[in-house]
Amino acid sequence: MKINTMAEMMANNETPDILFWVGCAGSFDARAQKITKAFATILNKLSIKYAILGKEEACTGDPARRSGNEFLFQMMAYNNIQILNGYGIKKIVTTCPHCYNTLKNEYPELGGTYEVVHHATFLEQLIEEGRIVLKEDHPFSEKNISYHDSCYLGRSNNIYDAPRKVLEALKTELVEMKRCRSNGLCCGAGGAQMFKEDEKGNKRINIERTEEALETGAKVIAAACPFCNTMLLDGVKNKEKENEVAVLDIAELIEQSMI
């Protein structure tokens, strides 16, 4: 895929409408790269003028701050803010709730103030505006879907309805887990837990959460976070259900169902 970087656009005296913040998972994790490609495909299909930072994009510093390395977080954040402000960035869209939370809520105190939108909200707006049109017989029309709330999207930023409205547009049955919305259970990856060893216990959190998802009988477990996606997919594989139950990001569901 050919995607313009900010440097390339500025060299051509062009300004994008949005900056797509890809994030570390979306850049380097093989599974999350598919989410990145799906979202970029949607943007391309709708002729939305956007750019990425490319090699100028560094980690937001979220895992560093969550794990207690405040110095490293501030150093990373400062470097990113210098680049973003240098390009005059106004609006950022990201597929990662961790990046979203950090850019939106934590960068302003360090001098980086932007309009930051999570892709769940962005996709909901595009559907409401009639720009995204879905097929009647899309691949998920006969499949029940259960949605997992990301902590950094839900409890941290109170975004519960947007991803559900995106899924409702598919006109499939949305079956909720027993713990959902503000009472949802963490996938086990947030707060830098993704990068540390398990603590003592009798069950991994992602296994517990996957069991709740499988109990709904849904054939698709939808997520809106690359970390959640990884943890749930690992849980489904642990239960040897990967041939029966798909774990997909909302961007992948929409991209595969668009006209």
C-alpha positions in Angstrom: 0.0 0.0 0.0 1.2 3.5 -0.8 0.5 5.8 2.1 1.8 9.3 2.3 4.0 10.4 5.2 3.7 13.9 6.6 7.2 14.7 5.3 6.1 13.7 1.7 2.9 15.8 1.9 4.7 18.8 3.3 7.3 18.6 0.5 4.4 18.8 -1.9 2.8 21.7 -0.1 -0.1 19.6 0.9 -1.9 19.3 4.3 -3.8 16.2 5.3 -7.2 16.4 6.9 -6.1 13.9 9.5 -2.9 12.3 10.8 -3.3 8.5 11.2 -1.3 7.6 14.3 -0.5 3.9 13.7 1.1 3.0 17.1 3.7 0.4 18.0 1.4 -2.6 17.8 -0.1 -1.4 14.5 3.4 -0.9 13.1 5.3 -4.0 14.3 2.9 -6.7 15.5 2.0 -9.0 12.6 -1.7 -9.4 13.7 -2.2 -5.7 14.4 -0.7 -4.8 11.0 -3.8 -6.3 9.5 -5.9 -3.8 11.5 -3.8 -1.0 10.3 -4.2 -2.1 6.7 -8.0 -2.5 7.1 -8.3 1.0 8.5 -6.0 2.5 5.8 -8.1 0.7 3.1 -11.3 2.3 4.5 -9.6 5.7 4.4 -8.4 5.1 0.8 -11.8 3.9 -0.4 -13.5 7.0 0.9 -10.7 9.3 -0.5 -10.0 10.8 2.9 -6.9 12.9 2.8 -4.6 11.5 5.5 -0.9 10.9 6.2 1.2 9.0 8.7 4.4 10.0 10.4 6.2 6.9 9.2 9.7 6.5 10.7 9.2 9.8 12.6 6.5 8.2 14.7 7.8 6.8 18.0 5.9 5.1 20.9 3.7 7.5 22.8 5.4 6.4 26.0 2.2 4.8 27.5 3.9 1.5 28.6 6.8 3.5 30.1 4.5 5.6 32.2 2.3 2.7 33.3 5.3 0.7 34.4 6.7 3.6 36.4 9.4 5.1 34.2 8.2 8.7 34.2 11.5 10.0 32.9 11.4 7.8 29.8 7.7 8.7 29.2 8.3 12.5 29.3 11.4 12.1 27.0 9.4 10.1 24.4 6.3 12.4 24.7 8.4 15.5 24.3 10.1 14.2 21.1 6.7 13.3 19.6 5.2 16.6 20.5 8.1 18.5 18.8 7.4 16.5 15.6 3.6 16.9 15.8 3.8 20.7 16.5 6.5 21.1 13.9 4.0 19.8 11.3 1.2 21.8 12.7 -1.0 18.7 13.3 -4.5 19.5 14.4 -6.4 16.2 14.2 -5.2 12.7 15.0 -7.0 9.4 14.5 -5.7 6.2 16.0 -6.8 2.6 16.2 -5.2 2.1 19.6 -7.0 3.1 22.8 -3.7 3.3 24.6 -2.3 5.8 22.1 -5.7 7.6 22.1 -5.7 8.0 25.9 -2.1 9.2 26.1 -2.3 11.6 23.1 -5.7 13.0 24.2 -5.4 13.2 28.0 -1.7 13.3 28.8 0.1 15.2 26.0 -1.7 18.5 26.6 0.2 19.1 30.0 3.4 18.7 28.1 2.5 21.1 25.3 0.8 18.8 22.8 -2.9 19.7 22.3 -4.7 18.1 19.4 -8.1 16.8 18.5 -7.7 13.1 19.1 -10.3 10.6 17.8 -10.4 6.9 18.2 -11.3 4.9 15.1 -14.5 3.6 16.7 -15.8 7.1 16.9 -14.4 8.0 13.5 -16.1 5.0 11.8 -19.4 5.7 13.6 -19.3 9.3 12.2 -18.6 8.0 8.7 -21.5 5.5 8.9 -23.9 8.2 10.2 -22.8 10.6 7.4 -23.7 7.8 4.9 -20.1 7.7 3.6 -19.6 4.1 4.5 -22.2 1.9 2.8 -22.3 -1.8 3.7 -23.3 -4.8 1.6 -26.5 -6.6 2.4 -24.8 -10.0 2.2 -21.5 -9.2 3.9 -19.5 -12.1 5.4 -20.8 -11.5 8.9 -24.6 -11.2 8.1 -25.4 -14.6 9.6 -23.0 -14.4 12.5 -23.6 -13.2 16.1 -21.0 -10.8 17.4 -19.9 -10.1 20.9 -18.0 -6.9 21.7 -15.2 -6.6 24.2 -14.8 -3.2 25.9 -11.2 -2.0 26.0 -10.4 -0.4 29.4 -8.7 2.6 27.9 -11.6 3.2 25.6 -14.4 2.4 28.0 -13.6 3.2 31.6 -10.8 5.7 30.9 -12.7 7.7 28.2 -16.3 6.6 28.5 -16.6 5.4 24.9 -19.1 2.5 25.0 -21.7 3.4 22.3 -19.6 4.2 19.3 -18.1 0.7 18.7 -21.5 -0.9 19.3 -23.2 1.5 16.8 -20.5 0.5 14.2 -21.3 -3.2 14.8 -25.1 -2.5 14.8 -24.7 -1.1 11.3 -23.7 -4.6 10.2 -27.3 -5.6 11.1 -26.2 -8.7 12.9 -27.1 -9.7 16.5 -24.9 -8.1 19.1 -24.7 -10.4 22.1 -23.2 -8.9 25.2 -21.0 -10.7 27.7 -22.1 -10.9 31.3 -19.5 -8.3 32.2 -19.6 -5.5 29.7 -19.5 -1.7 29.4 -18.3 -0.1 32.7 -18.4 -3.5 34.4 -16.3 -5.1 31.6 -13.3 -7.3 32.4 -9.8 -6.3 31.4 -8.2 -8.5 28.7 -5.1 -8.5 30.9 -2.7 -6.5 28.7 -3.3 -2.8 29.8 -1.1 -0.9 32.2 2.1 -2.4 30.7 1.0 -5.9 31.8 1.5 -7.0 28.2 5.3 -6.8 28.7 5.7 -8.5 32.1 5.5 -12.0 33.5 2.3 -13.4 35.0 1.7 -12.9 38.7 0.6 -15.8 40.9 -3.0 -16.9 40.4 -5.1 -19.8 39.2 -6.1 -18.5 35.8 -4.9 -15.9 33.3 -7.2 -12.9 32.8 -7.4 -13.3 29.1 -8.6 -17.0 29.5 -11.3 -15.8 31.9 -12.4 -13.1 29.5 -12.3 -15.5 26.5 -14.5 -17.9 28.4 -17.1 -15.2 28.9 -17.0 -14.3 25.2 -17.4 -18.0 24.2 -20.3 -18.4 26.6 -22.3 -15.9 24.5 -22.2 -18.3 21.5 -21.0 -15.6 19.2 -19.1 -16.6 16.1 -17.1 -13.3 16.1 -15.5 -11.6 19.1 -15.0 -7.9 18.1 -12.5 -5.6 19.7 -11.3 -2.0 19.1 -7.8 -2.4 20.5 -4.8 -4.3 19.2 -3.8 -5.4 22.7 -7.2 -6.8 23.4 -7.2 -8.4 20.0 -4.0 -10.3 20.8 -5.1 -11.4 24.3 -8.5 -12.6 23.1 -7.0 -14.4 20.1 -4.5 -16.2 22.4 -7.5 -17.1 24.6 -9.4 -18.6 21.7 -6.4 -20.5 20.6 -5.9 -21.8 24.1 -9.5 -23.2 23.9 -8.8 -24.6 20.4 -11.7 -22.6 18.9 -9.8 -20.6 16.4 -11.5 -22.4 13.5 -14.9 -21.7 14.9 -14.6 -18.2 16.4 -13.0 -15.2 14.8 -11.4 -12.3 16.7 -11.6 -9.2 14.6 -11.2 -5.4 15.0 -14.2 -3.3 14.1 -12.1 -1.8 11.3 -11.6 -5.3 9.8 -15.3 -6.1 10.1 -16.3 -2.8 8.3 -13.6 -3.1 5.6 -14.7 -6.6 4.7 -18.3 -5.5 4.6 -18.1 -2.3 2.6 -19.4 -1.8 -0.9 
